Amino acid sequence: MTLAKYLRAGAARPFCWDSCDCCSWACGWVALRRGVDPSARWRGRYRTARGALLQIRRAGGDLLDVASEAMADAGLVPTEAPRPGDIGVVETDRGQALAIRTPTGWAAKAAAGITVAPFGCLRAWSV
């Protein structure tokens, strides 16, 4: 599947904790492209925002730390120059999110589709 098709499919899917939130959606892209799901250990373990936050805290404290460990475990290499299709932890107006780099910005799963914006990237990995 191409990045454009994945973005369109993500925009059409409703937001759902654990199956189509910012982390599970971005990690689904990694699984599709690399054959390994960085979020596999958390799938099926939360159903709400509070549950997601609890999983993050149990795994290391904040999304940046947890994502860094999960991406390393999945064999992804950090990059200082993310390209379309890479993933990263970005800072949104609602806090940190895992997002996919596009030609025009970072795409993050949102309550209504996806949001693409020039979010500040805290750390990125090559997919």
C-alpha positions as CSV (number, residue, x, y, z in Angstrom):
1,M,0.0,0.0,0.0
2,T,1.3,3.5,-0.8
3,L,1.6,6.2,1.8
4,A,-1.2,8.2,0.0
5,K,-3.6,5.2,0.2
6,Y,-2.7,4.6,3.9
7,L,-3.4,8.3,4.7
8,R,-6.7,8.2,2.9
9,A,-7.7,5.0,4.6
10,G,-6.7,6.5,8.0
11,A,-8.7,9.6,7.3
12,A,-11.8,7.5,6.6
13,R,-11.5,5.4,9.8
14,P,-13.0,6.7,13.0
15,F,-10.7,7.3,15.9
16,C,-10.8,4.4,18.3
17,W,-8.6,3.8,21.3
18,D,-6.3,0.8,20.8
19,S,-7.1,0.1,17.2
20,C,-7.0,3.5,15.4
21,D,-5.5,6.1,17.7
22,C,-2.3,8.1,17.0
23,C,0.0,5.3,18.1
24,S,-1.7,2.2,16.8
25,W,-2.4,4.0,13.4
26,A,1.2,5.1,12.9
27,C,2.6,1.7,14.1
28,G,0.2,0.0,11.7
29,W,2.1,1.9,8.9
30,V,5.4,0.5,10.3
31,A,3.9,-3.0,10.4
32,L,2.7,-2.7,6.8
33,R,6.1,-1.5,5.5
34,R,8.5,-3.4,7.8
35,G,6.5,-6.5,8.9
36,V,6.9,-5.6,12.6
37,D,4.4,-3.8,14.8
38,P,6.2,-1.6,17.4
39,S,2.9,-1.4,19.4
40,A,2.1,-5.1,19.5
41,R,2.7,-5.4,23.2
42,W,0.1,-2.8,24.0
43,R,-2.7,-3.9,21.5
44,G,-5.8,-5.0,23.4
45,R,-4.6,-3.5,26.7
46,Y,-6.6,-0.2,26.7
47,R,-9.9,1.2,25.5
48,T,-9.9,4.8,26.7
49,A,-7.6,7.8,26.9
50,R,-7.0,7.1,30.5
51,G,-6.1,3.5,29.8
52,A,-3.7,4.6,27.0
53,L,-2.0,7.1,29.4
54,L,-1.7,4.3,32.1
55,Q,0.0,2.0,29.6
56,I,2.4,4.8,28.6
57,R,3.2,5.5,32.3
58,R,3.7,1.8,33.0
59,A,6.1,1.5,30.1
60,G,8.3,4.4,30.8
61,G,6.6,7.6,31.6
62,D,6.0,9.6,28.5
63,L,5.3,8.9,24.8
64,L,8.7,10.0,23.6
65,D,10.5,7.5,25.9
66,V,8.1,4.6,25.2
67,A,8.2,5.2,21.4
68,S,12.0,5.4,21.4
69,E,12.2,2.0,23.1
70,A,9.5,0.5,20.9
71,M,11.1,1.7,17.7
72,A,14.5,0.5,18.7
73,D,13.0,-2.9,19.6
74,A,11.4,-2.9,16.1
75,G,14.7,-2.2,14.5
76,L,14.0,1.3,13.3
77,V,16.9,3.7,13.2
78,P,16.5,7.3,14.4
79,T,16.8,10.0,11.7
80,E,17.5,13.8,11.9
81,A,16.0,14.3,8.4
82,P,12.6,12.5,8.3
83,R,11.3,11.7,4.8
84,P,7.7,11.0,3.8
85,G,6.8,7.6,5.3
86,D,9.0,7.9,8.3
87,I,7.4,8.2,11.8
88,G,8.0,10.5,14.7
89,V,6.8,11.8,18.0
90,V,5.5,15.3,17.4
91,E,4.2,18.1,19.6
92,T,0.6,19.0,18.8
93,D,-1.7,21.5,20.5
94,R,-3.1,18.6,22.5
95,G,0.3,17.1,23.5
96,Q,2.6,14.5,22.1
97,A,1.5,12.2,19.3
98,L,3.0,9.6,17.1
99,A,2.7,10.7,13.5
100,I,3.7,9.8,9.9
101,R,5.8,12.2,7.9
102,T,4.1,13.3,4.6
103,P,5.4,15.6,1.9
104,T,3.5,18.5,3.5
105,G,3.9,17.9,7.2
106,W,3.2,15.3,9.9
107,A,0.0,13.3,9.8
108,A,-1.5,12.3,13.1
109,K,-4.7,10.4,13.7
110,A,-7.4,12.8,15.1
111,A,-11.0,12.5,16.3
112,A,-12.2,13.4,12.8
113,G,-9.9,11.7,10.3
114,I,-6.2,12.8,10.3
115,T,-4.6,16.1,10.9
116,V,-1.6,17.1,8.7
117,A,0.4,20.1,10.0
118,P,4.0,21.3,10.4
119,F,4.1,20.0,14.0
120,G,7.4,20.2,15.8
121,C,9.2,16.8,15.7
122,L,10.8,15.6,18.9
123,R,12.3,12.5,17.5
124,A,11.9,10.5,14.2
125,W,12.7,7.1,12.8
126,S,13.3,5.9,9.3
127,V,10.7,3.4,8.1
